Amino acid sequence: MGNNEKLYEHIMLRRSDANVAFDRLCTLLDRLGFTERIKGDHHIFTMENVEEILNLQPRDGRQNPIRLSR
């Protein structure tokens, strides 16, 4: 199992998202087909047919808890 698959499994099993490296999460979302736009330190991910918007911000190289917007 590759690193992206392990990270995906980690997230889907709802293990602590505080331990997810920000750059790894961004890479995973990109490979899953999300479109990223950056505004300041906000990385906003969208995808066609996905209602929620992912608004991510790095904190000390780690991901803050994920916030969903509609």
N, CA, C and O atoms as a Tripos MOL2 file, in Angstrom:
@<TRIPOS>MOLECULE
protein
  280   279    70     0     0
PROTEIN
NO_CHARGES

@<TRIPOS>ATOM
      1 N           0.8550   -1.1730    0.0000 N.3       1 MET1
      2 CA          0.0000    0.0000    0.0000 C.3       1 MET1
      3 C           0.9020    1.2360    0.0000 C.2       1 MET1
      4 O           1.8160    1.3500    0.8160 O.2       1 MET1
      5 N           0.6290    2.1610   -0.9310 N.am      2 GLY2
      6 CA          1.4280    3.3710   -1.0480 C.3       2 GLY2
      7 C           1.0910    4.3920    0.0250 C.2       2 GLY2
      8 O           0.1270    4.2380    0.7750 O.2       2 GLY2
      9 N           1.9070    5.4430    0.0820 N.am      3 ASN3
     10 CA          1.7130    6.4900    1.0920 C.3       3 ASN3
     11 C           0.3610    7.1790    0.9720 C.2       3 ASN3
     12 O          -0.2780    7.4630    1.9860 O.2       3 ASN3
     13 N          -0.0890    7.4540   -0.2670 N.am      4 ASN4
     14 CA         -1.3840    8.1200   -0.4370 C.3       4 ASN4
     15 C          -2.5280    7.2330    0.0260 C.2       4 ASN4
     16 O          -3.4870    7.7140    0.6310 O.2       4 ASN4
     17 N          -2.4290    5.9390   -0.2590 N.am      5 GLU5
     18 CA         -3.4690    5.0110    0.1790 C.3       5 GLU5
     19 C          -3.5040    4.9180    1.7010 C.2       5 GLU5
     20 O          -4.5790    4.8640    2.2980 O.2       5 GLU5
     21 N          -2.3320    4.9010    2.3270 N.am      6 LYS6
     22 CA         -2.2700    4.8520    3.7930 C.3       6 LYS6
     23 C          -2.8690    6.1170    4.3990 C.2       6 LYS6
     24 O          -3.6130    6.0490    5.3770 O.2       6 LYS6
     25 N          -2.5460    7.2670    3.8190 N.am      7 LEU7
     26 CA         -3.0890    8.5250    4.3220 C.3       7 LEU7
     27 C          -4.5980    8.5630    4.1530 C.2       7 LEU7
     28 O          -5.3130    8.9940    5.0590 O.2       7 LEU7
     29 N          -5.0930    8.1160    3.0000 N.am      8 TYR8
     30 CA         -6.5300    8.0710    2.7520 C.3       8 TYR8
     31 C          -7.2140    7.1900    3.7970 C.2       8 TYR8
     32 O          -8.2350    7.5750    4.3670 O.2       8 TYR8
     33 N          -6.6540    6.0180    4.0430 N.am      9 GLU9
     34 CA         -7.2180    5.1140    5.0430 C.3       9 GLU9
     35 C          -7.1960    5.7510    6.4330 C.2       9 GLU9
     36 O          -8.1650    5.6420    7.1840 O.2       9 GLU9
     37 N          -6.0940    6.4120    6.7710 N.am     10 HIS10
     38 CA         -5.9480    7.0950    8.0650 C.3      10 HIS10
     39 C          -7.0760    8.1120    8.2510 C.2      10 HIS10
     40 O          -7.6880    8.1820    9.3160 O.2      10 HIS10
     41 N          -7.3410    8.8900    7.2170 N.am     11 ILE11
     42 CA         -8.3750    9.9220    7.2890 C.3      11 ILE11
     43 C          -9.7650    9.3010    7.3410 C.2      11 ILE11
     44 O         -10.6050    9.7290    8.1320 O.2      11 ILE11
     45 N         -10.0130    8.3030    6.5130 N.am     12 MET12
     46 CA        -11.3420    7.6910    6.4430 C.3      12 MET12
     47 C         -11.6890    6.9250    7.7180 C.2      12 MET12
     48 O         -12.8670    6.7890    8.0470 O.2      12 MET12
     49 N         -10.6970    6.4290    8.4310 N.am     13 LEU13
     50 CA        -10.9470    5.7410    9.6920 C.3      13 LEU13
     51 C         -11.0780    6.7170   10.8520 C.2      13 LEU13
     52 O         -11.2270    6.3170   12.0070 O.2      13 LEU13
     53 N         -11.0200    8.0320   10.5190 N.am     14 ARG14
     54 CA        -11.1930    9.1210   11.4880 C.3      14 ARG14
     55 C         -10.1710    9.0890   12.6150 C.2      14 ARG14
     56 O         -10.4810    9.3930   13.7670 O.2      14 ARG14
     57 N          -8.9560    8.7180   12.2600 N.am     15 ARG15
     58 CA         -7.8780    8.8450   13.2260 C.3      15 ARG15
     59 C          -7.5660   10.3280   13.3420 C.2      15 ARG15
     60 O          -8.0950   11.1220   12.5640 O.2      15 ARG15
     61 N          -6.7410   10.7190   14.2700 N.am     16 SER16
     62 CA         -6.4630   12.1260   14.5430 C.3      16 SER16
     63 C          -5.9660   12.8560   13.2970 C.2      16 SER16
     64 O          -4.9110   12.5270   12.7540 O.2      16 SER16
     65 N          -6.7410   13.8570   12.8450 N.am     17 ASP17
     66 CA         -6.2930   14.6330   11.6870 C.3      17 ASP17
     67 C          -5.2150   15.6390   12.0630 C.2      17 ASP17
     68 O          -4.6210   16.2510   11.1760 O.2      17 ASP17
     69 N          -4.9460   15.8270   13.3530 N.am     18 ALA18
     70 CA         -3.8820   16.7290   13.7840 C.3      18 ALA18
     71 C          -2.5100   16.1690   13.4200 C.2      18 ALA18
     72 O          -1.5280   16.9120   13.4130 O.2      18 ALA18
     73 N          -2.4230   14.8810   13.1210 N.am     19 ASN19
     74 CA         -1.1540   14.2520   12.7850 C.3      19 ASN19
     75 C          -0.9310   14.1340   11.2870 C.2      19 ASN19
     76 O          -0.0100   13.4370   10.8600 O.2      19 ASN19
     77 N          -1.7400   14.7890   10.4870 N.am     20 VAL20
     78 CA         -1.6070   14.7290    9.0360 C.3      20 VAL20
     79 C          -0.7740   15.9120    8.5660 C.2      20 VAL20
     80 O          -1.1020   17.0660    8.8450 O.2      20 VAL20
     81 N           0.3040   15.6170    7.8510 N.am     21 ALA21
     82 CA          1.1480   16.6840    7.3040 C.3      21 ALA21
     83 C           0.3610   17.4480    6.2430 C.2      21 ALA21
     84 O          -0.2850   16.8440    5.3860 O.2      21 ALA21
     85 N           0.4160   18.7560    6.3030 N.am     22 PHE22
     86 CA         -0.3800   19.6090    5.4220 C.3      22 PHE22
     87 C          -0.0820   19.3320    3.9510 C.2      22 PHE22
     88 O          -1.0050   19.1820    3.1500 O.2      22 PHE22
     89 N           1.1840   19.2640    3.5920 N.am     23 ASP23
     90 CA          1.5390   19.0540    2.1890 C.3      23 ASP23
     91 C           1.0830   17.6840    1.6910 C.2      23 ASP23
     92 O           0.7020   17.5520    0.5270 O.2      23 ASP23
     93 N           1.1140   16.6700    2.5420 N.am     24 ARG24
     94 CA          0.6370   15.3390    2.1490 C.3      24 ARG24
     95 C          -0.8640   15.3630    1.8940 C.2      24 ARG24
     96 O          -1.3430   14.7360    0.9490 O.2      24 ARG24
     97 N          -1.6110   16.0830    2.7320 N.am     25 LEU25
     98 CA         -3.0520   16.1860    2.5480 C.3      25 LEU25
     99 C          -3.3790   16.9090    1.2440 C.2      25 LEU25
    100 O          -4.2650   16.4830    0.5030 O.2      25 LEU25
    101 N          -2.6770   17.9890    0.9640 N.am     26 CYS26
    102 CA         -2.8930   18.7270   -0.2870 C.3      26 CYS26
    103 C          -2.6040   17.8410   -1.4960 C.2      26 CYS26
    104 O          -3.3510   17.8600   -2.4740 O.2      26 CYS26
    105 N          -1.5260   17.0700   -1.4310 N.am     27 THR27
    106 CA         -1.1760   16.1510   -2.5170 C.3      27 THR27
    107 C          -2.2580   15.1000   -2.7120 C.2      27 THR27
    108 O          -2.6350   14.7940   -3.8440 O.2      27 THR27
    109 N          -2.7580   14.5480   -1.6170 N.am     28 LEU28
    110 CA         -3.8140   13.5420   -1.7000 C.3      28 LEU28
    111 C          -5.0690   14.1180   -2.3490 C.2      28 LEU28
    112 O          -5.6500   13.4950   -3.2380 O.2      28 LEU28
    113 N          -5.4870   15.3000   -1.9120 N.am     29 LEU29
    114 CA         -6.6860   15.9140   -2.4880 C.3      29 LEU29
    115 C          -6.5040   16.1830   -3.9760 C.2      29 LEU29
    116 O          -7.4400   16.0020   -4.7560 O.2      29 LEU29
    117 N          -5.3250   16.6090   -4.3740 N.am     30 ASP30
    118 CA         -5.0210   16.8300   -5.7850 C.3      30 ASP30
    119 C          -5.1530   15.5220   -6.5690 C.2      30 ASP30
    120 O          -5.7550   15.4990   -7.6430 O.2      30 ASP30
    121 N          -4.6050   14.4610   -6.0480 N.am     31 ARG31
    122 CA         -4.6690   13.1620   -6.7340 C.3      31 ARG31
    123 C          -6.0790   12.5830   -6.7580 C.2      31 ARG31
    124 O          -6.4040   11.7710   -7.6240 O.2      31 ARG31
    125 N          -6.9060   12.9930   -5.8210 N.am     32 LEU32
    126 CA         -8.3010   12.5570   -5.8160 C.3      32 LEU32
    127 C          -9.1560   13.3610   -6.7960 C.2      32 LEU32
    128 O         -10.3220   13.0350   -7.0190 O.2      32 LEU32
    129 N          -8.5680   14.4230   -7.3860 N.am     33 GLY33
    130 CA         -9.2750   15.1950   -8.4010 C.3      33 GLY33
    131 C          -9.8270   16.5280   -7.9530 C.2      33 GLY33
    132 O         -10.5800   17.1600   -8.6940 O.2      33 GLY33
    133 N          -9.4710   16.9780   -6.7490 N.am     34 PHE34
    134 CA         -9.9320   18.2780   -6.2700 C.3      34 PHE34
    135 C          -9.1460   19.3910   -6.9530 C.2      34 PHE34
    136 O          -7.9800   19.2150   -7.3060 O.2      34 PHE34
    137 N          -9.7890   20.5250   -7.1320 N.am     35 THR35
    138 CA         -9.1440   21.7260   -7.6540 C.3      35 THR35
    139 C          -8.7920   22.6100   -6.4720 C.2      35 THR35
    140 O          -9.6130   22.8200   -5.5800 O.2      35 THR35
    141 N          -7.5680   23.1290   -6.4650 N.am     36 GLU36
    142 CA         -7.1010   23.9560   -5.3550 C.3      36 GLU36
    143 C          -6.9450   25.4000   -5.7990 C.2      36 GLU36
    144 O          -6.4260   25.6870   -6.8770 O.2      36 GLU36
    145 N          -7.4060   26.2960   -4.9460 N.am     37 ARG37
    146 CA         -7.0750   27.7190   -5.1190 C.3      37 ARG37
    147 C          -6.5770   28.2100   -3.7720 C.2      37 ARG37
    148 O          -7.0130   27.7340   -2.7230 O.2      37 ARG37
    149 N          -5.6710   29.1530   -3.8100 N.am     38 ILE38
    150 CA         -5.0370   29.6300   -2.5860 C.3      38 ILE38
    151 C          -5.3480   31.1070   -2.4330 C.2      38 ILE38
    152 O          -5.1880   31.8960   -3.3650 O.2      38 ILE38
    153 N          -5.7980   31.4630   -1.2350 N.am     39 LYS39
    154 CA         -6.0810   32.8600   -0.9080 C.3      39 LYS39
    155 C          -5.4400   33.1200    0.4480 C.2      39 LYS39
    156 O          -5.9670   32.6970    1.4770 O.2      39 LYS39
    157 N          -4.3090   33.8110    0.4530 N.am     40 GLY40
    158 CA         -3.5490   33.9910    1.6890 C.3      40 GLY40
    159 C          -3.0050   32.6460    2.1200 C.2      40 GLY40
    160 O          -2.3370   31.9700    1.3370 O.2      40 GLY40
    161 N          -3.2800   32.2440    3.3550 N.am     41 ASP41
    162 CA         -2.8320   30.9300    3.7990 C.3      41 ASP41
    163 C          -3.9660   29.9050    3.7530 C.2      41 ASP41
    164 O          -3.8130   28.7870    4.2440 O.2      41 ASP41
    165 N          -5.1020   30.2830    3.1660 N.am     42 HIS42
    166 CA         -6.2310   29.3670    2.9990 C.3      42 HIS42
    167 C          -6.0570   28.6000    1.6910 C.2      42 HIS42
    168 O          -5.8780   29.2010    0.6320 O.2      42 HIS42
    169 N          -6.1080   27.3050    1.7670 N.am     43 HIS43
    170 CA         -6.0840   26.4450    0.5870 C.3      43 HIS43
    171 C          -7.4980   25.8910    0.4530 C.2      43 HIS43
    172 O          -7.9610   25.1260    1.2990 O.2      43 HIS43
    173 N          -8.1710   26.2850   -0.6150 N.am     44 ILE44
    174 CA         -9.5810   25.9680   -0.7910 C.3      44 ILE44
    175 C          -9.6980   24.9170   -1.8940 C.2      44 ILE44
    176 O          -9.2730   25.1350   -3.0290 O.2      44 ILE44
    177 N         -10.2800   23.7800   -1.5370 N.am     45 PHE45
    178 CA        -10.4020   22.6600   -2.4640 C.3      45 PHE45
    179 C         -11.8610   22.4460   -2.8190 C.2      45 PHE45
    180 O         -12.7290   22.3790   -1.9490 O.2      45 PHE45
    181 N         -12.1120   22.3400   -4.1250 N.am     46 THR46
    182 CA        -13.4550   22.0630   -4.6130 C.3      46 THR46
    183 C         -13.3820   20.9290   -5.6260 C.2      46 THR46
    184 O         -12.3260   20.6270   -6.1820 O.2      46 THR46
    185 N         -14.5390   20.3130   -5.8480 N.am     47 MET47
    186 CA        -14.6270   19.2430   -6.8310 C.3      47 MET47
    187 C         -16.0550   19.1910   -7.3500 C.2      47 MET47
    188 O         -17.0140   19.3040   -6.5860 O.2      47 MET47
    189 N         -16.1800   19.0220   -8.6360 N.am     48 GLU48
    190 CA        -17.5100   18.9050   -9.2350 C.3      48 GLU48
    191 C         -18.2430   17.7280   -8.6040 C.2      48 GLU48
    192 O         -17.6530   16.6730   -8.3720 O.2      48 GLU48
    193 N         -19.5090   17.9100   -8.3320 N.am     49 ASN49
    194 CA        -20.3820   16.9020   -7.7080 C.3      49 ASN49
    195 C         -20.0740   16.6650   -6.2330 C.2      49 ASN49
    196 O         -20.5920   15.7150   -5.6460 O.2      49 ASN49
    197 N         -19.2410   17.5090   -5.6200 N.am     50 VAL50
    198 CA        -19.0120   17.4570   -4.1720 C.3      50 VAL50
    199 C         -19.5170   18.7830   -3.6230 C.2      50 VAL50
    200 O         -18.9800   19.8420   -3.9440 O.2      50 VAL50
    201 N         -20.5520   18.7180   -2.7930 N.am     51 GLU51
    202 CA        -21.2150   19.9260   -2.3160 C.3      51 GLU51
    203 C         -20.3440   20.7350   -1.3560 C.2      51 GLU51
    204 O         -20.3630   21.9650   -1.3900 O.2      51 GLU51
    205 N         -19.5880   20.0600   -0.5100 N.am     52 GLU52
    206 CA        -18.7890   20.7400    0.4980 C.3      52 GLU52
    207 C         -17.5240   21.3370   -0.1190 C.2      52 GLU52
    208 O         -16.9830   20.8190   -1.0960 O.2      52 GLU52
    209 N         -17.0720   22.4300    0.4720 N.am     53 ILE53
    210 CA        -15.8120   23.0680    0.1110 C.3      53 ILE53
    211 C         -14.8490   22.8140    1.2590 C.2      53 ILE53
    212 O         -15.1960   23.0290    2.4210 O.2      53 ILE53
    213 N         -13.6450   22.3600    0.9440 N.am     54 LEU54
    214 CA        -12.6250   22.1510    1.9720 C.3      54 LEU54
    215 C         -11.7670   23.3990    2.0640 C.2      54 LEU54
    216 O         -11.1440   23.7990    1.0800 O.2      54 LEU54
    217 N         -11.7290   24.0120    3.2250 N.am     55 ASN55
    218 CA        -10.9420   25.2100    3.4740 C.3      55 ASN55
    219 C          -9.8780   24.8280    4.4880 C.2      55 ASN55
    220 O         -10.1760   24.6820    5.6740 O.2      55 ASN55
    221 N          -8.6330   24.6630    4.0330 N.am     56 LEU56
    222 CA         -7.5510   24.1800    4.8820 C.3      56 LEU56
    223 C          -6.5240   25.2740    5.1190 C.2      56 LEU56
    224 O          -6.2450   26.0900    4.2400 O.2      56 LEU56
    225 N          -5.9680   25.2740    6.3210 N.am     57 GLN57
    226 CA         -4.8970   26.2070    6.6690 C.3      57 GLN57
    227 C          -3.7840   25.4360    7.3720 C.2      57 GLN57
    228 O          -4.0510   24.6290    8.2620 O.2      57 GLN57
    229 N          -2.5350   25.6860    6.9720 N.am     58 PRO58
    230 CA         -1.4330   25.0080    7.6620 C.3      58 PRO58
    231 C          -1.1710   25.6330    9.0240 C.2      58 PRO58
    232 O          -1.3980   26.8250    9.2300 O.2      58 PRO58
    233 N          -0.6900   24.8090    9.9530 N.am     59 ARG59
    234 CA         -0.2720   25.3010   11.2540 C.3      59 ARG59
    235 C           0.9490   24.4890   11.6540 C.2      59 ARG59
    236 O           0.8330   23.2950   11.9320 O.2      59 ARG59
    237 N           2.1090   25.1150   11.6870 N.am     60 ASP60
    238 CA          3.3560   24.4350   12.0310 C.3      60 ASP60
    239 C           3.5880   23.1970   11.1810 C.2      60 ASP60
    240 O           4.0670   22.1810   11.6830 O.2      60 ASP60
    241 N           3.2470   23.2740    9.8800 N.am     61 GLY61
    242 CA          3.4640   22.1600    8.9730 C.3      61 GLY61
    243 C           2.4280   21.0610    9.0820 C.2      61 GLY61
    244 O           2.4920   20.0820    8.3390 O.2      61 GLY61
    245 N           1.4820   21.1990    9.9810 N.am     62 ARG62
    246 CA          0.4120   20.2090   10.1550 C.3      62 ARG62
    247 C          -0.9070   20.8410    9.7290 C.2      62 ARG62
    248 O          -1.0180   22.0630    9.6310 O.2      62 ARG62
    249 N          -1.8820   20.0170    9.4830 N.am     63 GLN63
    250 CA         -3.2000   20.4690    9.0940 C.3      63 GLN63
    251 C          -4.0170   20.8140   10.3220 C.2      63 GLN63
    252 O          -4.0660   20.0410   11.2790 O.2      63 GLN63
    253 N          -4.6620   21.9800   10.2980 N.am     64 ASN64
    254 CA         -5.6620   22.2720   11.3180 C.3      64 ASN64
    255 C          -6.8240   21.3180   11.1100 C.2      64 ASN64
    256 O          -6.9650   20.7830   10.0100 O.2      64 ASN64
    257 N          -7.6480   21.0810   12.0910 N.am     65 PRO65
    258 CA         -8.8400   20.2560   11.8680 C.3      65 PRO65
    259 C          -9.6120   20.7600   10.6620 C.2      65 PRO65
    260 O          -9.7400   21.9690   10.4640 O.2      65 PRO65
    261 N         -10.1180   19.8550    9.8650 N.am     66 ILE66
    262 CA        -10.7620   20.1970    8.6040 C.3      66 ILE66
    263 C         -12.0800   20.9320    8.8590 C.2      66 ILE66
    264 O         -12.8960   20.5190    9.6840 O.2      66 ILE66
    265 N         -12.2600   22.0330    8.1270 N.am     67 ARG67
    266 CA        -13.5010   22.7920    8.1900 C.3      67 ARG67
    267 C         -14.2050   22.6280    6.8650 C.2      67 ARG67
    268 O         -13.5870   22.7740    5.8100 O.2      67 ARG67
    269 N         -15.4800   22.3290    6.9020 N.am     68 LEU68
    270 CA        -16.2690   22.2020    5.6920 C.3      68 LEU68
    271 C         -17.1680   23.4120    5.5550 C.2      68 LEU68
    272 O         -17.7540   23.8850    6.5290 O.2      68 LEU68
    273 N         -17.2680   23.9050    4.3270 N.am     69 SER69
    274 CA        -18.1610   25.0220    4.0230 C.3      69 SER69
    275 C         -19.1230   24.5640    2.9470 C.2      69 SER69
    276 O         -18.8250   23.6370    2.1940 O.2      69 SER69
    277 N         -20.2520   25.2000    2.8730 N.am     70 ARG70
    278 CA        -21.2230   24.8960    1.8030 C.3      70 ARG70
    279 C         -21.4350   26.1110    0.9480 C.2      70 ARG70
    280 O         -22.2130   26.0680   -0.0060 O.2      70 ARG70
@<TRIPOS>BOND
     1     1     2 1
     2     2     3 1
     3     3     4 2
     4     3     5 am
     5     5     6 1
     6     6     7 1
     7     7     8 2
     8     7     9 am
     9     9    10 1
    10    10    11 1
    11    11    12 2
    12    11    13 am
    13    13    14 1
    14    14    15 1
    15    15    16 2
    16    15    17 am
    17    17    18 1
    18    18    19 1
    19    19    20 2
    20    19    21 am
    21    21    22 1
    22    22    23 1
    23    23    24 2
    24    23    25 am
    25    25    26 1
    26    26    27 1
    27    27    28 2
    28    27    29 am
    29    29    30 1
    30    30    31 1
    31    31    32 2
    32    31    33 am
    33    33    34 1
    34    34    35 1
    35    35    36 2
    36    35    37 am
    37    37    38 1
    38    38    39 1
    39    39    40 2
    40    39    41 am
    41    41    42 1
    42    42    43 1
    43    43    44 2
    44    43    45 am
    45    45    46 1
    46    46    47 1
    47    47    48 2
    48    47    49 am
    49    49    50 1
    50    50    51 1
    51    51    52 2
    52    51    53 am
    53    53    54 1
    54    54    55 1
    55    55    56 2
    56    55    57 am
    57    57    58 1
    58    58    59 1
    59    59    60 2
    60    59    61 am
    61    61    62 1
    62    62    63 1
    63    63    64 2
    64    63    65 am
    65    65    66 1
    66    66    67 1
    67    67    68 2
    68    67    69 am
    69    69    70 1
    70    70    71 1
    71    71    72 2
    72    71    73 am
    73    73    74 1
    74    74    75 1
    75    75    76 2
    76    75    77 am
    77    77    78 1
    78    78    79 1
    79    79    80 2
    80    79    81 am
    81    81    82 1
    82    82    83 1
    83    83    84 2
    84    83    85 am
    85    85    86 1
    86    86    87 1
    87    87    88 2
    88    87    89 am
    89    89    90 1
    90    90    91 1
    91    91    92 2
    92    91    93 am
    93    93    94 1
    94    94    95 1
    95    95    96 2
    96    95    97 am
    97    97    98 1
    98    98    99 1
    99    99   100 2
   100    99   101 am
   101   101   102 1
   102   102   103 1
   103   103   104 2
   104   103   105 am
   105   105   106 1
   106   106   107 1
   107   107   108 2
   108   107   109 am
   109   109   110 1
   110   110   111 1
   111   111   112 2
   112   111   113 am
   113   113   114 1
   114   114   115 1
   115   115   116 2
   116   115   117 am
   117   117   118 1
   118   118   119 1
   119   119   120 2
   120   119   121 am
   121   121   122 1
   122   122   123 1
   123   123   124 2
   124   123   125 am
   125   125   126 1
   126   126   127 1
   127   127   128 2
   128   127   129 am
   129   129   130 1
   130   130   131 1
   131   131   132 2
   132   131   133 am
   133   133   134 1
   134   134   135 1
   135   135   136 2
   136   135   137 am
   137   137   138 1
   138   138   139 1
   139   139   140 2
   140   139   141 am
   141   141   142 1
   142   142   143 1
   143   143   144 2
   144   143   145 am
   145   145   146 1
   146   146   147 1
   147   147   148 2
   148   147   149 am
   149   149   150 1
   150   150   151 1
   151   151   152 2
   152   151   153 am
   153   153   154 1
   154   154   155 1
   155   155   156 2
   156   155   157 am
   157   157   158 1
   158   158   159 1
   159   159   160 2
   160   159   161 am
   161   161   162 1
   162   162   163 1
   163   163   164 2
   164   163   165 am
   165   165   166 1
   166   166   167 1
   167   167   168 2
   168   167   169 am
   169   169   170 1
   170   170   171 1
   171   171   172 2
   172   171   173 am
   173   173   174 1
   174   174   175 1
   175   175   176 2
   176   175   177 am
   177   177   178 1
   178   178   179 1
   179   179   180 2
   180   179   181 am
   181   181   182 1
   182   182   183 1
   183   183   184 2
   184   183   185 am
   185   185   186 1
   186   186   187 1
   187   187   188 2
   188   187   189 am
   189   189   190 1
   190   190   191 1
   191   191   192 2
   192   191   193 am
   193   193   194 1
   194   194   195 1
   195   195   196 2
   196   195   197 am
   197   197   198 1
   198   198   199 1
   199   199   200 2
   200   199   201 am
   201   201   202 1
   202   202   203 1
   203   203   204 2
   204   203   205 am
   205   205   206 1
   206   206   207 1
   207   207   208 2
   208   207   209 am
   209   209   210 1
   210   210   211 1
   211   211   212 2
   212   211   213 am
   213   213   214 1
   214   214   215 1
   215   215   216 2
   216   215   217 am
   217   217   218 1
   218   218   219 1
   219   219   220 2
   220   219   221 am
   221   221   222 1
   222   222   223 1
   223   223   224 2
   224   223   225 am
   225   225   226 1
   226   226   227 1
   227   227   228 2
   228   227   229 am
   229   229   230 1
   230   230   231 1
   231   231   232 2
   232   231   233 am
   233   233   234 1
   234   234   235 1
   235   235   236 2
   236   235   237 am
   237   237   238 1
   238   238   239 1
   239   239   240 2
   240   239   241 am
   241   241   242 1
   242   242   243 1
   243   243   244 2
   244   243   245 am
   245   245   246 1
   246   246   247 1
   247   247   248 2
   248   247   249 am
   249   249   250 1
   250   250   251 1
   251   251   252 2
   252   251   253 am
   253   253   254 1
   254   254   255 1
   255   255   256 2
   256   255   257 am
   257   257   258 1
   258   258   259 1
   259   259   260 2
   260   259   261 am
   261   261   262 1
   262   262   263 1
   263   263   264 2
   264   263   265 am
   265   265   266 1
   266   266   267 1
   267   267   268 2
   268   267   269 am
   269   269   270 1
   270   270   271 1
   271   271   272 2
   272   271   273 am
   273   273   274 1
   274   274   275 1
   275   275   276 2
   276   275   277 am
   277   277   278 1
   278   278   279 1
   279   279   280 2
@<TRIPOS>SUBSTRUCTURE
     1 MET1         2 RESIDUE 1 A MET
     2 GLY2         6 RESIDUE 1 A GLY
     3 ASN3        10 RESIDUE 1 A ASN
     4 ASN4        14 RESIDUE 1 A ASN
     5 GLU5        18 RESIDUE 1 A GLU
     6 LYS6        22 RESIDUE 1 A LYS
     7 LEU7        26 RESIDUE 1 A LEU
     8 TYR8        30 RESIDUE 1 A TYR
     9 GLU9        34 RESIDUE 1 A GLU
    10 HIS10       38 RESIDUE 1 A HIS
    11 ILE11       42 RESIDUE 1 A ILE
    12 MET12       46 RESIDUE 1 A MET
    13 LEU13       50 RESIDUE 1 A LEU
    14 ARG14       54 RESIDUE 1 A ARG
    15 ARG15       58 RESIDUE 1 A ARG
    16 SER16       62 RESIDUE 1 A SER
    17 ASP17       66 RESIDUE 1 A ASP
    18 ALA18       70 RESIDUE 1 A ALA
    19 ASN19       74 RESIDUE 1 A ASN
    20 VAL20       78 RESIDUE 1 A VAL
    21 ALA21       82 RESIDUE 1 A ALA
    22 PHE22       86 RESIDUE 1 A PHE
    23 ASP23       90 RESIDUE 1 A ASP
    24 ARG24       94 RESIDUE 1 A ARG
    25 LEU25       98 RESIDUE 1 A LEU
    26 CYS26      102 RESIDUE 1 A CYS
    27 THR27      106 RESIDUE 1 A THR
    28 LEU28      110 RESIDUE 1 A LEU
    29 LEU29      114 RESIDUE 1 A LEU
    30 ASP30      118 RESIDUE 1 A ASP
    31 ARG31      122 RESIDUE 1 A ARG
    32 LEU32      126 RESIDUE 1 A LEU
    33 GLY33      130 RESIDUE 1 A GLY
    34 PHE34      134 RESIDUE 1 A PHE
    35 THR35      138 RESIDUE 1 A THR
    36 GLU36      142 RESIDUE 1 A GLU
    37 ARG37      146 RESIDUE 1 A ARG
    38 ILE38      150 RESIDUE 1 A ILE
    39 LYS39      154 RESIDUE 1 A LYS
    40 GLY40      158 RESIDUE 1 A GLY
    41 ASP41      162 RESIDUE 1 A ASP
    42 HIS42      166 RESIDUE 1 A HIS
    43 HIS43      170 RESIDUE 1 A HIS
    44 ILE44      174 RESIDUE 1 A ILE
    45 PHE45      178 RESIDUE 1 A PHE
    46 THR46      182 RESIDUE 1 A THR
    47 MET47      186 RESIDUE 1 A MET
    48 GLU48      190 RESIDUE 1 A GLU
    49 ASN49      194 RESIDUE 1 A ASN
    50 VAL50      198 RESIDUE 1 A VAL
    51 GLU51      202 RESIDUE 1 A GLU
    52 GLU52      206 RESIDUE 1 A GLU
    53 ILE53      210 RESIDUE 1 A ILE
    54 LEU54      214 RESIDUE 1 A LEU
    55 ASN55      218 RESIDUE 1 A ASN
    56 LEU56      222 RESIDUE 1 A LEU
    57 GLN57      226 RESIDUE 1 A GLN
    58 PRO58      230 RESIDUE 1 A PRO
    59 ARG59      234 RESIDUE 1 A ARG
    60 ASP60      238 RESIDUE 1 A ASP
    61 GLY61      242 RESIDUE 1 A GLY
    62 ARG62      246 RESIDUE 1 A ARG
    63 GLN63      250 RESIDUE 1 A GLN
    64 ASN64      254 RESIDUE 1 A ASN
    65 PRO65      258 RESIDUE 1 A PRO
    66 ILE66      262 RESIDUE 1 A ILE
    67 ARG67      266 RESIDUE 1 A ARG
    68 LEU68      270 RESIDUE 1 A LEU
    69 SER69      274 RESIDUE 1 A SER
    70 ARG70      278 RESIDUE 1 A ARG
